[in-house]
Amino acid sequence: PEMLNQNWDRTIWIDLSTKEIVKPDFKDINLDNNVL
């Protein structure tokens, strides 16, 4: 996904394959590899 806003609480993630907007939970994100 592409992170469009660096403010974490307001981060918007775009799934580029489907063009859907997603907002993953922080605990579910691998910070070394932000692939959904």
N, C-alpha and C positions, 0 to 999 in steps of 0.2 A: 504493500500500500504506500501511498504517497502522503507524507505528513504535511498538511497545509498550514498549520498553526503551531508555533513552538510553545505556546502556553498549554501545558499538558491538560489542564482542566477543560480547555476549550478545543482540544485537538480534534480535527476531522480527518478521517482516513477514507481514502477512496480505493475501492477494489478496482484496479485498472482493467481487469478482464471483463467485469460485468458493469462497470461504471456505477456501482452501488456505493452509497456512503455507509460506513460502518464505524462503530465506536467501541473498540474492544475494551474489556475490563483490564485495568492495570495488572492485576494478578495473573491474567491469562497471557500476558505478552512476554515473549522472550526478548529481552532488551538487546541481545546480540544479533537477533535475526527477526526483524519485524515482518515476517511473512505470514499471511493469514492462511 
